[in-house]
Amino acid sequence: QRQQLEEHLRLESVRASGGRLDHGRERDGELRAREHWNDPALKFLVNKKASTATYPQYAGYAPPNRFGIRPGYRWDGVDRSNGYEKDFFKKQATTSARKAEEYSHAVADW
């Protein structure tokens, strides 16, 4: 209600001053300072406090996976996968090595 009253008074003053709605610097600052629930840039503009919560992490070796996800801190270190990740990385390495070799053979004539 108070905001509506202030807005009404501001519009009345604009109407009395000639009807031109020129926000000016102070009004622009007010509009920018308002937080809107659906503002996508809000997370970039607001300085958030650093999270003080620290979570334990697994300290040992973990085999790599294609998503880069670290194991949970309670993981016992036993790899129970079916070997797909190992084959995936092996195939990726051989493909990139083959492409590099093909490229070196292609430009060897130059």
N, C-alpha and C positions, 0 to 999 in steps of 0.2 A: 504494500500500500504506500509506504513512504517513497519507494522508488518511483511509483507511478505519479505521486504528487510532485516529486522533484522534476520528473520528465515533463509533466504538464506545465509546471512553472517555467522551465527552460524553453519549452515551445512557445509559451505566451510571450516571453521576453524576445524570442526570435521574431515572432509575429509583430510585436511592437516596434522592433528595430528595422522593419522593412520587409520581413518575410523571407529573407535569404537564409538558408540553412547551411551555414559555414561552420564546420566543427571546430576548427582552430586547433592549436597544439594541445591545450589542456583537455579538450573533449576527446581528441584523438588518443591521448594518453589514457584517459578513463576507459575508452572502448577497448584499447589493447590490454589493459590491466584486468578486464573482466575475464573470468574463466568460464568457458562453455563446456558442457558435458560431452559434446561431439567434436571437439577441436582436435584434428589429427596432429597438429604441430605442438600441442601442449607438452608432450613428453620431451620435446627438444628444448622448449623454452623454460620449463620449470626446473630449478635446481633441487634435485632430490637429495635427501640425506643418504649418506652411504649406509648400506646395510651392515649392521654389526653382527649379524648371525653368521657364524662360520660352521660349515658342515664338514665332518670328517671325510677324508678321501682315501681310496685304496693306494697304498704306498708301493706295492710291488710291481713287477713287470706284468703288463697286460698285452695280449696279442692285438694287433691293430684290426680295426673293422672299417668298413667303407663309410660309415657315418661319423667316425671320430668320437664315439661315445665312450667315456671312461667307465670302467666297471664300478659298481657300488662298493662302499667301504667294507661291506660284510662278505664280499666275494672270497671264496676259499682258494682261488688260483687254479682251479681245475677247468680246463677248456672242454666244454661239453658240446661243442659245435659239431656239425657234420662235415667240416672241412671246406665248406663253400667259400668262406672268406679267404682262406689260404690260396685256393685255386683262383679266386677272383684277382688277388694281388699278383699272383704268378702270371696270369694271362695278361694283365695290364702291363707288367714289366716286359714280357716277351714281345708284346705288340709295339710298345714304344721303342724297344731296342731294334726290332725289325724295321720300323719306319725310319729310324736314324740311320741304319745301315743302308737301306734303299736310297735314302737321300744322298748319303755320301757317295754311293756308286753312281747316282744320276749326275752329280755335279763334278765327278772326277775327270770327265772329259774336258771341262772348261779349263 
